[in-house]
């Protein structure tokens, strides 16, 4: 099989993919881009006209959705314990929480970041703060699901935890942690203590530092 190429920016949603690759033992060619790549790496637009990261290229396959990439890497050579197959208990929950991670939780975070951080000089900070409240209110489903559970589905760590966990990691890094319940902070701590997460984060940071050194 080919070696998948993952284009991403360090600490972006692409961390889900890097983390999934480490958990699944899939060798990837990790290529860290400057942020935002649509302006700082214009050649990337030829590969992904959206200009977004992550982008996974695996032979003829191309994926641009971080949660889909994480699931793909976990099942690329057949189902592994990182994914839940049809017919297994919690298959429906696995699908639901994996999609919920980006569509319902990360979405308001990205709007908050745009309005309250990246473009706050345009006078949209109030709108950004409204999306911050939206994000915090949407955590209730995860909070209730984890009552009495270590992981989201099937009593084991899966891609659903990677996808939801990244949203909680992002919350801490962009100033949204005050509204995150303590139970979810403890869940995040369990996830980020995993050796595969530590390796993924270190790989991305090494790529980021190398990129900055080359650009300086």
Buried (B, 14 or more C-beta within 10 A) or exposed (E): EEEBBBBBBBBBBBBBBBBBBBBBEBEBEBBBBBBBBBEEBEEBEEBBEEBBBBBBBBEEEEBBBBBBBBBBBBBBEEEBEBBBEEEEEBBEBBBBBBBBBBEBBBBBBBBBBBBBEEBEEEEBBEBBEBBBEBBBEBBEBBBEBBEEEEBBBBEEBBBBBBBBBBBBBBBEEBEBBEEBBEBBEEBBEEBBEBEBBEBBBEBBEEBBEEBEEEEE
